[in-house]
Amino acid sequence: MIASSDVRAIVGPLRFAAELKALERELRAALFLAITTNRANYITSAGNYTSHRRSEGTLMFNRRIFLKTSAAALPLATALNALEPAFALSRDELAAITGPALKLVPLPPRLSSLDSATQPWQQKVRRVGQSNMTEHDPAVMNVEEWADYWHTAGADMVFVSVTGILAFYPSKVQFHRHAKFLNNRDFFGECVAAARKRGMRVVARMSPDLNWSDALEAHPEWAMRHKNGSVQFSSEDPRLFKTCMFTTCMDDYVAAIIREVNSLYDVDCFYTNGWPPIGSLPECYCAICSKLPAADTPAYWRVFNDRLFELWNKYDAIAKEKKPDSFYFANLGGNVHASPNLDRLAKIAAWFQGDNQGRTNDDPAVWGCSLQGRVANAVHDGSLAVANVTAAYSTGLVRWRNVSKNPAEAKMWMNETLASGMIPYYHFIGSEAGFGEDRRWQKVGTDYFHWTAKHDAHFKCRRSIANIGVVMGQSTQLLYKGPSAAHSREYMRETTHGIYETLLRGRFTFDFVHEDRLDPQHLRKYRVLLLPNIAMLSDRQCQQIHDYVHSGGSIMASFETGLYDENLNQRPDLGLADLFGISKAGEVTGTNGNAYYGRIERQHPILNGFTDTNWLPGAQNRLPVKSVQHPVLTVVPGFVQYPPELAYPSPSHTEEPAVVLREAGSSRMAWFPGDIERTYWLTGHGDLLRLLHNTIRWIMNDESIVHVQGEGFVELFVWETNPGYAIHLLNYTNPNTYRGWVQSIYPLGPQTVSMTLPVGVRVRLIELLSAGHTVPFQQAGGLLSFTIPRLEDYEVAAITVG
C-alpha cells in the first residue's frame, strides 16, 4: 500500500501538507504513465486491470517516477485501492485519462497454403533495380559494371531504357530519334544481353509523353494544346512538345516501338514512364480533346479511363505476341490521386507500378510511400505484383537527380515499401565515370537488398490484418476541390493526411478501401468504416454503406460526405442523411476570424480526457445540420479573432450539433459536420486528435485486432504470411517527419505486442528481422504477447506458426 508515510518518504524534506496537491498531481501522472506504458493491461468492468501476460495482473511502475522506492511493481487494483482519499482516482477519472478498455478480437482463420509454383513469374520478383539512362550513357557507361552491380545486389529484375524520346538502339521507327552518342551502337541490346547472362528479368522502359520538332512538323495533331491553340512544350526543355494521349501518336508511334523491340530482343515486359499522368488529369485543347467533356469533370474522367484502358489492352496484346507471359504496365504513382480508375485497372493489370520516388513539396510527410502501399492494397486481390520506386537520388522541390540523398531517408522509403506490402525498387540516374560520379547510393541499395533476401518468406504478404477500412474516394480526390472558401487541388490531399496521421498516432490497424469496392465481400472484414469527407458517392454506394451498417458495421463520416453524386451534382440533402438521422440546415460556413467551437452538452465516451473546459475546437469549415435530441456537442458559431475586444461569441449557445452520434443494434455511427480531419492536419491541435481517437474507439466498441503499446510515433502494419504473421513497425519519431529528409534515427524503447490468434494456431518462433535475434513470447490459449525491446528506424516481428 502507498500510505501517507510512504508519500512523506518520497517527498523527502518537503512539508507533506504544503506539497499535498502537487504530489497528488504527480501520483496521478505516475498512474497515467504506468497505465499507458502497459496497454497490454486492460480494464475490466469492475475497474481492475488484468494482464494478458500474467494471470495475476501486475503493473510495472516507472522506477524513475517512484525514485527507486520499493513500490516499483504493484498490482494495479491494489495500487488504486491503496491511495488515500486525497489521491484516489474515481473510475470515471481513470477512464477520462486512459480511455476505456480495449478488447482484443481474434484474427481471422488462416488462409490455405499457397503453392508458389503456380504463381506467374512477376509475383516471384522480390527486388527491382534501375539505372535510368541518359543520352550520354552510351558514351560512358560500363555495361558489365552496371550489370554486375545489380546482379550482386540481388535484383531479380532491371529496367532498361528503350525509350521513345531518344532511341537507345538503332530503331527504324520514324521520329524515334537516335541518342546523340549512340553512334549506331545497340546499347539497349547490350544491356539486355548483360542482364540476361546474369539471370535477371528485363523491363523495356519507354517514354511516350514527349517528342521532337520533326515529329511536330509532320504530325501537328500529336501535340497537346493550350486553350489558345498553342502547343504545350516541356517546361524544362522547350525543344520537346507534350504528346496527347487521344491522338495516333499513342496508337501508331508507341505501338510501333513496342512491336519493334519485341521482335528484336528477349525482354520480359514493357513499361511506359510519364504516362498516364500522375496526380491529376491532363488538360488539352487539341482538335480531339476540344470535343471531349471539360477537363477535371466526371464525364471527362470516364472518357479518359476508356481511352487509357483501350491503349493498355492494345499494348498488352502486342507484348504477348512473342511471349504469352509478357505484359504491359504503366506509371501508377500519385497514391490516392492516381489518374486511372484503380479498381478497374486492377482487373487487367499484372504489375502495379508505384512511382512515388520520394517526398514532394505537396506530400512532405515521411509516410508518403506507405500511403502508396495502402492505396495499392485497396485494389490488390492477390493477382498483382506491386512495387514502389525509391529514388536514391535527391528528390524534392529542389532536385539533384545525379547526387545521392541522405541514406537514412532512402532507407526509410524502402522500409515503408516493405512494410506496406510492396516490392523494393531502387533507382538512380546516369552513369558518368563508368557507373556514376556519385557512388554513395550503391552500398545503401546493396545492403538493403541483401538484408531483404535473407527474409523473403516473411516479406511475401498474403493479406492485411486490419479492422478499420478507410474509404479513399478516388473520384473525390481527383475531381472535388472542397468548398468555395478553401477551393484547391490540395484540399483532399490535406484531408487524407489528416485522417492518416490520426490513425497512425492512435496505432490503429487499417486499410484503404476503394469506393468501387464497397460490396459485402470487401467490407466484411472491417468492424468500422471511415469516410473522411468522401463528397462524391453514387446512390449505389450510399446503399452499400447502408447495407454495411445494417449488417452490424459502424461508421464515422464528416463534412460533405455523400453531398454529391458520382457526376459531382449536389443532392438536396446528404446521401447518408437518413442513416445518421441528420438533415442539412444550410450551406457551408467557413472561417473569418475564429473557427467554430463545440460546446460540451453532456458526458460521453468521445469526450474522455476533456476536463476543465466547456468548449472544444471545431473545424475550419462546416455544413450546418438540423438539431438532434440530446446532443453531445453543439456549435458555437465562429466570431472575430481580432480585435480582441470583439473576440466573443454571439450567440454563445445554439442547438446546432457539432457531432451527431447514433446507435442501432451493434452498429455505432458518428457524423462530424466540419472538415475535422483536414483541420487537424492544418493545425495539429491535440483536442481534435483526442476527439477523433475517442470517436473511432467508441464506434469500434473499443475492439482491437492487434495491439502495440509503447512510446513514440509509429506506423503499424500487420500481415498474414506463409510462415505465419509479420508485424511491421516504422519509427517516425523524428524532427524530419514532416519536412526535410531524415538525418538521424531516434530509437524508441520497448514495444509490447498483443494479439489473439485463430483457434489451433501455435507459435513456434518470433524473430526480429532488423535486430537479428529472436524474442521470448507468451501464448496462453490463443492469446499471444511479446515485447520488442528496442525500435530503431524499422522493425519486423516475424512470427512463425505451426
Secondary structure, 3 states (H helix, E strand, C coil): CCCHHHHHHHHCCCCCCCCHHHHHHHHHHHHHHHHHCCCCEEECCCCCEEECCCCCCEEECCCCCCCCCHHHEEEHHHHHHHCCCCCCCCHHHHHHHHCCCCEECECCCCCCCCCHHHCCHHHHCCCEEEEECCCCHHHHCCHHHHHHHHHHHCCCEEEEECCCCCECCCCCCCCCCECCCCCCCCHHHHHHHHHHHCCCEEEEEECCCEECHHHHHHCHHHECECCCCCECECCCCCCCEEECCCCHHHHHHHHHHHHHHHHHCCCCEEEECCCCCCCCCCCCCCCCHHHCCCCCCHHHHHHHHHHHHHHHHHHHHHHCCCCCCCCEEEECCCHHHCCCCHHHHHCCCCEEEECCCCCCCCCCCCCHHHHHHHHHHCCCCCCCEEEEEEECEECCCCCEEEEECCHHHHHHHHHHHHHCCCEEEEEEECCCCCCCCCCHHHHHHHHHHHHHHHCHHHHCEEEECCCEEEECCHHHHHHCCCCHHHCCCCHHHHHHHHHHHHHHHCCCCEEEECCCCCCHHHHCCCCEEEECCCCECCHHHHHHHHHHHHCCCEEEEECCCCCECCCCCECCCCCCHHHHCCCECCCCECCCCCCCEEEECCCCHHHCCCCCCCEEECCCCECCECCCCCCCEEEECCCCCCCHHHCCCCCCCCCCECCEEEEECCEEEEEECECHHHHHHHHCCHHHHHHHHHHHHHHCCCEECEEEEECCCEEEEEEEECCEEEEEEEECCCCCCCCCCCCCCCCECCEEEEEECCCCCCEEEEEECCCCEECCEEEECCEEEEEECCECCEEEEEEEEC
